[in-house]
Amino acid sequence: SRADKPHLPDERARIQGLGGQVYMPPPWMVGDSSRVVAPQGPDDLPGAGLYGLAMSRSLGDREVKKVGVVAEPLVDVLDVDALRSGESYVKDATVLRWGKKGNAKKDGGVADGEELDLFVMSATDGIFERVPPQEMAERLAESLFGRDRKHPLEVMEALIAAASKSWMELIPNDSYRDDISVAICQIR
């Protein structure tokens, strides 16, 4: 998976091709990210203000639809049987393989005769920007398939709390935090 950010070449080309602008933060603004910038207000009147969105693909956010933000996701179709057999054909993706013995193997197969457990994780940018996706996958895999299992909801709550705390530390004396949601589905 990738974070659909406005600074990526293909995303930036689409946005700028439709008249949108991409804001690139100066290097000293630690924690800030690129944004799609569009006029905000009734009929986009001059002086009505600007709207900034830190992603290039989004549901809702109608203010930036006219300048190239789209709702269509990039989709990777994975063959579950191929994943279970250890085939690795997914381009530019990390597959965390978790064997029955509770040992995580990044981009590796499982031992002969060992079953492979799979799950899907989906989360908003508010959590992915503050907690590394690999860490999330490992903690959730441990909750689903590990030896010392915590309930998956307990792990998701801890991940959300960690992201929230990180947002609060990023901007001291401000109550802002981005949207933070995570969902998982075990594949049988």
Residue pairs with C-beta under 8 A, 6 or more apart in sequence:
1 76
1 93
1 133
2 8
2 74
2 92
3 55
3 125
3 128
3 129
4 11
4 55
4 56
4 57
4 74
5 11
5 33
5 34
5 54
5 55
5 56
6 12
6 15
6 22
6 23
6 34
6 35
6 36
6 53
6 54
6 55
6 56
7 22
7 24
7 33
7 34
8 56
11 56
11 57
12 22
12 56
14 56
14 68
14 70
15 21
15 22
15 36
15 56
15 67
15 68
15 69
16 22
16 68
17 68
18 66
18 67
18 68
19 66
19 67
19 68
20 36
20 37
20 38
20 64
20 67
20 68
20 69
21 36
21 37
21 38
21 67
22 34
22 35
22 36
22 37
23 34
23 35
23 36
23 37
23 52
24 34
25 32
25 33
25 34
31 170
33 54
33 129
34 54
35 52
35 53
35 54
36 52
36 53
36 55
36 56
36 64
36 67
36 68
36 69
37 50
37 51
37 52
38 44
38 50
38 51
38 53
38 63
38 64
38 66
38 67
39 45
39 46
39 48
39 49
39 50
39 51
39 63
40 48
40 49
40 50
40 51
40 63
41 48
41 49
42 48
51 63
51 64
53 61
53 63
53 64
53 69
54 125
54 129
54 178
55 69
55 125
56 68
56 69
56 70
57 69
57 70
57 71
57 72
57 73
57 74
58 64
58 69
58 71
59 71
61 69
76 90
76 93
78 90
79 87
79 89
80 118
80 187
82 89
83 95
83 97
83 116
83 118
84 115
84 116
84 118
86 97
86 109
86 110
86 116
88 95
88 107
94 106
94 107
94 133
94 134
94 137
95 106
95 107
96 104
96 105
96 106
96 134
96 137
96 138
96 141
97 104
97 105
97 106
97 107
97 108
97 109
97 110
97 116
98 104
98 105
98 116
98 117
98 141
98 144
98 145
98 146
99 105
99 110
99 111
99 114
99 115
99 116
99 117
100 114
100 115
100 117
100 145
101 111
101 114
102 142
102 145
102 146
102 147
104 138
104 141
104 142
106 134
110 116
117 141
117 144
117 145
117 186
118 186
118 187
119 140
119 141
119 144
119 184
119 185
119 186
119 187
120 184
120 185
120 187
121 133
121 136
121 137
121 140
121 182
121 183
121 184
122 182
122 183
122 184
123 133
123 136
123 181
123 182
123 183
124 178
124 179
124 180
124 181
124 182
125 178
125 179
126 163
126 167
126 177
126 178
126 179
126 180
126 181
127 136
127 159
127 160
127 163
127 180
127 181
127 182
128 136
129 163
129 178
130 162
130 163
130 166
130 167
130 170
130 180
131 159
131 162
131 163
131 166
136 159
136 182
139 155
139 158
139 159
140 152
140 155
140 156
140 159
140 184
142 148
142 149
142 150
142 155
143 149
143 150
143 151
143 152
143 154
143 155
144 152
144 184
144 186
152 184
156 182
156 184
159 182
160 180
160 181
160 182
163 177
163 180
164 177
164 180
167 176
167 177
167 178
167 180
168 175
168 177
